[in-house]
């Protein structure tokens, strides 16, 4: 909380407008040391400039006014920063005293891809869906439900943003009613075993019949055990079949690195029968929502092994990596996960950039890289690589 006297545009904030309304077209400049190479410095300076822009422009301000018992009034408010998915261009870049200075364009960018090519495909592991209770239609889904993870994986792969690494043998949750965050540890284990960036999980809450109607069917008279040619005859009869079904299921995605739940959504539909083609259409709807939610998160892979100055990465041509790609190397701090409060779900682990690598060889599921700037700080197997988010500087 803070008093509004700290802001110069007090009239604008009374209407809870964006801070951008009370600022000019000032450029944002970030700075970073060059000691670990240009690629690392550019990313650090870019993030520094984004933080400056976030403070200056990207704030939602809400205002509250309180009347004290003595008749005096005061105003207070709080701010919420913009998402850092905006990717403004770099319009100026200079080096001075072993520091890199870069300046961002005043307009907001919308690209989630850090390089001028097709997006790198994030690796995804699909886990089995929890079925609904028998009285909620669970028995009727027994035959098709095992195919849902494969169908969803195909839908995600068709978006161009994801590469499925298979279907897990078990769900991160040990109980169908458990909160998704309770499966964080299991999700991290699955991600490590299968080299997956994201773990997808879900459960069907309801698939029960909500309406029935009469349809014409056939009934064979005669002994059921008799051969077909010895049965008497077939007569049309009226049979009851479902005409409406209440569908409700929940999907969520874990970050394989931290186990955090990144995205969670409830879906509802009404349909008479659980036909595979219609279910696959629904799974396509889920895949579209996941893509929208996750595509702006940076591509991540792991350094599997280091040998003779070469770094073996857990992603290759199937992930759209190409020779010449430069990736940043990150290391997690060996500390407890950070949380908003002592009892809140963990938010993640602190990390630091330790260098950058350039891809020199690509195989379908593996890539080999070398040091990009020749100055890596003790990169280790198990460190993570990510696509730099800072765009290339603009050139005339």
N, C-alpha and C positions, 0 to 999 in steps of 0.2 A: 504494500500500500504506500502511496505517496500523495503529497499535496500537489494540486495543479499549478501552483505558483512556479514550479520548476519548468513549465512549458510556456512558450511565448504565444501560442495560438489558443488561448483559453476559450475564446468564443466557439471555435470549431469543435473542441472536445466535448462541449456540452451536448452535442448531438451524437456522441460516440462514433465519430467518423474516423477513418484511417488517418494516421499521422501524416500520410502523404499529402493530404489536403492542406496541411499547414506547413509545407516545406517547398522549397524551390527545386530547381533541377540541378542541385549540387552533386558533383561527382563523388564517388566513394573510392577511397584508396586504401589498399592493404599493403602490409610490409612483412617480410620474412627473411631469415638468414639464408645465405647461399651455400653454407658449408656442406650441405648434403646433396647438392646438385640442383639444377634448374627446375627439373620436373617436380621435385619435392617442394622447392621454394615457391613455385607458382601455385601449387595446390594450397599451401599454407597461407600465402598472401591472399589468394582468392577467398578462402574461408574467412580470413580476417576482414576483407572488404565487405563480404556478405554480412558479417556481424555488425559492422558499422552501418550498413544500409538498413539492417533490421532495427537498429536503435533509432535511426533517423527517419525512415519511411515506413517500415513494415510493422507498425504497431496498431493494434486495435485498442482503443481507449474506452473504458466504461466508467461512468461517473456516478457517484452517490453523494447525496447531500443530507446531512444530519443536523437536526435542530437540538441544541443543548437545552438543559433545563433552565439556564439563565437567559434564554432568548437568543443567544448567539448561534450562528450557523457556520458550518465549515463544509468544504467539499473534499472528497477523496476519490481515488480511482485506482485502476490497475491496468496493466498493459499485457498483451499477448503477442508474441512475435509472429511474423509471417513464416510460412513454411519455407525452408531453404531449397525448394525445388525450382525456384526461378533461377534461370541460368543466363544473366546478362553477359554481353560480350565484353572482352577486355579491349579497351580502346587505347591504352597507353601502358608501356612497360619499360622500366629502366633499372639499371644496376648502379649502385653507389655504395662505397665503403663496405663491400661484401654483403650488401642487403639488396633484396629485390623489391621494387615498388611497382605496383600495378593499379590501374584505375579502371573502374567498371563503367559501362555505358549507362545512361540515365534511364533507358527503357528496360522493361522486364522481359526476360526471355522465357520460353516455355518448353524448351527441349530437355528431355531427360537423358539424352545420349551425349556422352562426353567426346565422342569422336565422330568424324564425318563418314560413317558407314552404317551398315545395319547393326541393330543392337546386339550386344553379347547376350547369349541365351543363358538365363539363370538355371541352375540345376535344381530340380524339384523331386522330392520323394513323396509319393502318395501312400497314405496309410488306410487300412480297412475302415469302412463306415460301420458305426454302431447301429444295429437294427432297432426298430421300435419294439415295444412290448407286444406279445402275442395278441392281446386284445386291441392293439392299435395297428393291426395289419402286418405284424412281423412275420407270421407264418407264410403269408402270400408272397413275400419278397425274398424268401429263402433261396430261390433259384437264380434270380438276377442280381441280387445285392453284391455277391463276390466280384461281379464284372464292373461295378461302378468305378473303382479306382482306375482300372485300365481305360475305361471310357473317358473319365475326367482327364487322365494323363494325355490322351490323344487330343482332347479339346485344348488343353493348355499348350501343347506342342504346336498346334495349328495357328496360334496367335503370333508365333515368331519370336516371342520373348522368353520362352522357357524350354528347357530340355529335361524330360523326365528320365530319372535314373532307375525306375522300377517301382514296384509295389512292396511296401514293407510287410513283414509277416504278422505284425501286431500293431495295435493303436498305442499312441503315447498315453492315453487314459486307461486306468485300470478299472474304472467304474463308469458306466454310461451316463450317470448323473453328475459326475465330478466336474468341477470348474476347469476350463481348458488350461489355465495356468498351472494346474497341478501336474500336467504332463511335460513341463519344461525340461526336467532332467532327462526324461526318456527321449524327448525330441532331440536334445543335443547328442545323445548317444547314437540315435539313428542317423543324424547328420554326419557324425564322425565316421560311422561304419560305411555309409554309402556316398560320402563326399557330396552331400547335398547342401545347397544354400538355404532352401526353404523346405519345411515339412508341412504337408497339407493333411488336415484331419477333419472329421465330420461325424455327425450322428443324425439319424432320422428320428424325429420326435413323434411324428404321427403319420400314418398312412391308412387310416381306418376309413371304411365305407360310410358315407353320410347319406346315401340315397340308393334305392333299388327300383328296378322296373321290370316289366315282363317282356320277354323276347321269345321268338319262335325257335325251338330246338328240336332235336330228334331223339327218339328213344327206341332202341332195338329190343323187340320182344323175343323171348326164348331164353335158353340157358346161356349165361355169360361165358361158361366154360366150354360151350360147344363150338366147333369150328364155324367160321363165318358163313360157309355155304349151307350149314344145317340150321342156322337161325331162322326164325319164322318170318318176320317182316319188320320194317321200320315205320314208325308212326310219328308225325309231327306233334309236338306238345308245346305248351307254354312253360318257360322256365324263368326264374328270377335271376337277374344279373345286376352287378353294380352299375349305376348310372352317374354316380358322383362319389368322389373320394377326396378326403381332406388330407392334403400333403403339407407337411411342415418339416424342414430340416435346417440344421445349423452347420456352417462351415467356418474354419479358422485356419490361420497359417502361422507357423512358428519360424522365427529366425534360427537357422541351424547353428549360428555362432554363439548366441546368448540363450536360446530357448524362450525368448520373449514372444508373446502373442502379438503379431504385427497387424493382423486384420481378422475381423470376425463379423459374420453377417448371418441373419436369419432369412430364410426363403420360405414362401408360402405359395401353393398352387392348388387349383381344383381340377381334377381329371377323373374320368370314369375308370380307366384301367391303367395299370403300370406297364405300358408297352415300351419295349427297349428304345424304339426310335424317338418317342417323346421324352423319355428319361434322358437320352443323350442330348436332346435339344436343351433341356434344363441344365445339364452339366455344362453345355456351351455357354449358357447365361452366367453360370458361376464363374467359368473361366474368364469371361469378359470383365466381370466385376473384380476378380483377382488381378488381372492385368492392369486395370485402371489404378488399383490400389498399390501395386508393387513395382510397376515398371520404372518408377522414378528412383527406386532404391538402387544403389550402385551394384554392379556385377561383382561377385566375390568368388574367389577360389583359394585353395590352400597350397602352400609349398610342401610337397610330400617328402622331398629328399634334396640334399645338396651334395654335389660330387664334382670335384675338380673345377670349381668356379661356376658350375652350371646349376640352375635351379629347376627342379622338375615340378610342374604345376598340375593340379587335379582337374584341369579343363583343357580342351583342345579345339580341333576343328568343328566338332559337333556343337560347341558353344560359340562358334563364329570367331574364335581367336584367329589372328593372322600374324605372320611374320612382320615384325616392325612395331607391333602394339607395345605401348609402354604402360606398365601397371605400377601402382604404388604398393609398397609393402608396409603392413601394419602389424603391431604386436599388442596383444592384450596384456593389461597389467595383472600381476599375480595377486589380486586382491579379491575381496568379497564383492558380489554384484551390488551396484548402486541401486538405491530405492528412494522413493520420495519421502517415506516415513519408515519407522522401524517395523511396521506391520504390513506395509504395502508390497505389492508384487514387485520383483526386481525390474529395473529399467534397463540394465545393461552393465557392461564392464568398461572401465576406462581403457583407452588405447593410445598408442603413439605411432607416428609415421617413422619408419626406420630406414627408408630408402626407396628406390625404384628399380625395376627390372624391365628389360626389353626382350620380347619374344624372338627367338632365333630359329626355332624349329617347331612344327605343328604336326601332331598326329591326331587321329579322330578323338581320343579321350585324354590326351596328354599333350603338354607343351613344355618346351625347354627354353629357358631364358637366361640371360646374363645381366650383370650389373649395368644399369642404364647410364649412370653418371660416374661410375668407378669409385664411389665412396659410400659403401653400405656399412652400417654399424652392426656388425655381428648378427646378420640375418640367420635365423634358425629354421630348421624343419618344424612345421606346425604354424609358422607365421602365415598371415593372410595377405592376399593381393587383391587390389580393387582397381577398377578403371578410374582414372582421374576425372573428377567432376568439372575442373576448371577448363573451359573451352580454350581453343587456340586464340592467340591475339589476332585482332583484325589487321589485315594488311591491305594496302592500296592496290 
